[in-house]
């Protein structure tokens, strides 16, 4: 999976959804449930093609455009925060 681990991952073939990412254990001091990530090899991932809203050709063109622009100007959010932090 790529990107934020809490969201479905956008992949060229479709959207991948992960199951069994976390388990719960009980904290002995507070008796509350605490979420713990399971090891990655225990995750179950499935490609869900029904969630796609664009075809593969459009996806590839958009990714190429995104790559071209990000490599030309860099990440503007990082640039803004770095320049404003110094002032």
Secondary structure by P-SEA (a helix, b strand, c coil): ccccccccccccccbbbbcccbbbbbcccccbbbbbbcccccbbbbbbcccccccaaaaaaaaaaaaaaaaacccaaaaaaaaaaac
